[in-house]
């Protein structure tokens, strides 16, 4: 009995209380490092945009000179000045070409782990998607993907090259091309 009490007491100390050792169900998630942190530095951010994304299956999305690529600071997914202006122009183009499906592809430079860069690239793509939605582009026509550091625009180990790799590209395809996806593709 004394041994049982010692083990129970040790668990209580380690867990910070017996209730803390329970499952995470019902526990509040930490918001540190989430998009809410970027709200102050990025007034364009709108939390809670939850619209079903377009399917990325089927034919390839392509770049077009009518849609600008936006660039990010190191270790950031905040949209700023020049990028916001470019995205406004992109949104106008997309709103006048409603026959297009859109893929926002997030990219990173080659520094950092694969996992970290995939997450950062996804946050970049998601931020662009949400901004497009705020500007009136239909959310169901927008999809996101992260390539992390796996698809660089250049391979040099210089700050200039790294800055060109930290980007979000807006790619398009016609809606009829996505309808030509293989049979059995429900999305």
Secondary structure, 3 states (H helix, E strand, C coil): CHHHHHHHHHHHHHHCCHHHHCCCCCCCCCCCCCHHHHCCCCCCCCCCCCCCCCCCCCCCCECCCCCCCEECCCCCCCCCHHHHHHHHHHHHHHHHCCCEEEEEEEECCCCCCHHHHHHHHHHHHHHHHHHHHHCCCCHHHEEEEEEECCCCCCCCCCHHHHHHHCEEEEEEEEHHHHHCCCCCCCC
